Amino acid sequence: MTVITAPRAQPALRTRTQSASVATQIIALSARSLRGVVFEPRTLIVTLLGPILLVSVLSQLLGSLSTTLSFPSGTRYVDFVVPAIMITTALQSALGLIISLLQDMRNGLINRLRTMAIWPGSVLVAHSLAGLVRMVLQLTVLSIFAAVVLGFDPPGGILGTAAAVVVSTAVSTGLGWIFIALACQLRHTELVQAISGTVTFPLIVASNAFVPEAGLPTWLRHVAAFNPVSHSITAARELVLGHAPVGQLLAALAGAAVITVVGATVAIRGLSRPG
């Protein structure tokens, strides 16, 4: 008598996917996002040239400000403006995060990933990490160019410049998660870009980025004093100039941490929402 046994069930692909850790998911998705930059040299060149062109133009146009009474004594303009461009580059990098994320939403990649057994936050963390890698590359190239071509040689040296990069990274992370949360909630490319650009522009202009607060008109000086970007720029600038701005540094890092947590929470909930 022949005994017929039921065929052994094959392990589903979903089970295999579940075995991948969250770290593995994030690394794989981050590598995918970075490949778009590595294999698209035109995008990489434009990304690197932006901060270089900005520091070149500003150092030539506004370099004479270093001789005015409102300018910090003994500070060259290039040493004054490079930390500010680091922070503004961080803001622009955060703004660029939503473009790649919304592209993935439009082409259906996000919907496909949501059907897989992965943590929803992995997609967003991967975009954030890929953006940070691009930004650190931008700031490294900017610092080297400013040192070689424009004579950037601040009292803080390499350590101070590296610390300013860390502050810029924290600022970019916090604001980037706010923009990611906005994209996950609204899911409308033109609207999200318009809102983000509208928010970013006054944060940069109404600050102490390119002119010392003492040299600003009275009303704008008060605005700059309450602008969180001004505090981040001050922290980065003081580090580059060889000072230890403990208060501004802690405020910038703490503020970025709080914004990151809030933004990430809202973003993950928004991505998990159907529709």
ZAMIKE-291638 format. One record per residue (C-alpha): residue in three letters; y, z, x. Coordinates in steps of 0.001 Angstrom, whole numbers, plus 500000, padded with zeros to 6 digits. Layout:
REM residues N
AlaYZX
...
***
This chain:
REM residues 275
Met500000500000500000
Thr503294498892501415
Val506168501332501258
Ile509527499704500870
Thr512353501764502340
Ala515989501286501592
Pro517938499620504376
Arg519848502014506554
Ala523487502022505694
Gln525660500488508384
Pro528612502539509521
Ala531753501295507908
Leu534628500005509982
Arg536829502651508406
Thr534673505402509929
Arg535049503873513353
Thr538774503650512881
Gln538921507293511907
Ser537430508258515258
Ala540559507059517052
Ser542884509934517827
Val546515509917516790
Ala547513509562520460
Thr545318506455520781
Gln546872504977517654
Ile550397505590518953
Ile549621504136522399
Ala548050500994520929
Leu550915500407518481
Ser553549501138521152
Ala551946498609523482
Arg552041496051520686
Ser555776496631520157
Leu556516496399523873
Arg554571493163524278
Gly557177491473522110
Val559771492306524764
Val557676491599527845
Phe556553488174526651
Glu559997487211525319
Pro562177487046528451
Arg565255485847526535
Thr565276489014524462
Leu564756491146527560
Ile567618489455529426
Val570034489856526522
Thr568997493500526134
Leu569675494243529804
Leu572894492240530035
Gly574705494036527185
Pro575471497333528977
Ile576148495492532255
Leu578783493244530680
Leu580374496217528912
Val580742498340532043
Ser582017495340534018
Val584714494480531484
Leu585829498055530840
Ser585971498992534519
Gln588310496055535139
Leu590463496295531993
Leu590871500063531806
Gly590448501025535459
Ser594174501746535776
Leu593767504652533331
Ser592526506785536205
Thr596110506993537493
Thr597554508420534262
Leu598322512095533723
Ser595784512412530886
Phe592926511331533142
Pro590850513959535004
Ser592238514360538505
Gly590160512861541313
Thr587800510976538967
Arg587350507224539234
Tyr587197505275536004
Val583772503779536743
Asp582327507280537165
Phe584069508296533940
Val582889505371531806
Val579256504867532918
Pro577999508042531143
Ala579823506939527995
Ile578156503543528130
Met574811505319528519
Ile575404507120525215
Thr576734504021523432
Thr573725502066524700
Ala571525504796523242
Leu573247504344519870
Gln572774500583519985
Ser569134501048520984
Ala568606503338518001
Leu570145500676515775
Gly567764498080517209
Leu564750500137516138
Ile565228499320512479
Ile565253495571513145
Ser561715495516514548
Leu560515497998511920
Leu561923495972509028
Gln560381492826510511
Asp556973494508510385
Met557661495502506785
Arg558618491944505840
Asn555637490221507470
Gly553159492597505806
Leu551986494398508940
Ile552990497829507614
Asn551056497229504378
Arg547958496192506340
Leu548167499273508545
Arg548528501510505497
Thr545098500360504297
Met543518501554507544
Ala542480505090508371
Ile545421505887510593
Trp548147508470510375
Pro551205506811508742
Gly553504508383511288
Ser551754506554514138
Val553531503316513250
Leu556936504980513272
Val556350507026516429
Ala555181503853518183
His558393502040517262
Ser560424505027518464
Leu558586505239521799
Ala558834501488522400
Gly562570501691521748
Leu562925504557524212
Val561088502613526923
Arg563447499684526433
Met566459501997526511
Val565401503764529714
Leu564947500343531319
Gln568462499392530163
Leu570000502558531571
Thr568142502196534882
Val569362498636535357
Leu572866499689534282
Ser572984502514536839
Ile571719500306539667
Phe574179497524538830
Ala577102499953538575
Ala576179501502541939
Val575633498227543807
Val578391496077542293
Leu581041498478540938
Gly580718501307543443
Phe579377503887540999
Asp578850506959543200
Pro579509510109541165
Pro579500513654542562
Gly576386514472540517
Gly574398511868542427
Ile570975510680541339
Leu570005513997539728
Gly573151514107537616
Thr572683510496536562
Ala569035511139535689
Ala570058514166533619
Ala572583511978531778
Val569759509543531007
Val567782512442529502
Val570730513350527265
Ser571052509699526225
Thr567346509595525436
Ala567639512673523219
Val570609511180521357
Ser568807507862520895
Thr565694509626519591
Gly567584511661517004
Leu569756508851515685
Gly566836506427515870
Trp564804508578513485
Ile567734508699511077
Phe567833504902511043
Ile564033504714510707
Ala564181507098507750
Leu566876504933506185
Ala564740501815506628
Cys561651503500505135
Gln563597504711502111
Leu565636501588501317
Arg563371498820502733
His566211496302502479
Thr567107494634505778
Glu570709493594505113
Leu571630496864503409
Val570104499054506128
Gln571786497062508906
Ala575143497211507123
Ile574953500977506612
Ser573762501638510175
Gly576452499438511704
Thr579135501038509557
Val578059504492510722
Thr577664503592514399
Phe581002501828514954
Pro583334504758514128
Leu581087507169516021
Ile581675505124519181
Val585339504211518692
Ala586582507596517439
Ser585296509451520485
Asn586177510194524083
Ala583968507350525307
Phe586551505119526966
Val589715507233526969
Pro590024511000527613
Glu590741513046524513
Ala594110514047525971
Gly595139510381525994
Leu594280509736522341
Pro596779509836519463
Thr596990513285517885
Trp595069512427514708
Leu592349510594516624
Arg592094513466519088
His591165515815516232
Val588583513336514946
Ala587071512933518409
Ala586881516712518816
Phe584540516943515799
Asn582620513758516594
Pro579066514685517714
Val578993511601519933
Ser581963512998521885
His579978516160522667
Ser577008514099523869
Ile579292511953526028
Thr580945515065527452
Ala577559516540528360
Ala576405513324530052
Arg579757512862531800
Glu579876516399533153
Leu576347516047534528
Val577274512793536270
Leu580419514391537688
Gly578389517228539188
His579152519983536694
Ala576790522125534627
Pro577909521872530982
Val575403524362529606
Gly577082524702526216
Gln577503520982525544
Leu574060520228526934
Leu572303522757524724
Ala574319521620521702
Ala573449517959522319
Leu569734518631522840
Ala569459521090519933
Gly571311518744517597
Ala569109515824518623
Ala565966517937518077
Val567019518989514573
Ile567976515438513607
Thr564669514133514981
Val562603516579512918
Val564536515917509718
Gly564586512155510231
Ala560883511968511080
Thr559922514028508019
Val561960511844505665
Ala560749508641507351
Ile557031509472507114
Arg557369510455503456
Gly559255507255502768
Leu556633505115504485
Ser553846506817502553
Arg555588506039499282
Pro554084502931497592
Gly556279499971496880
***
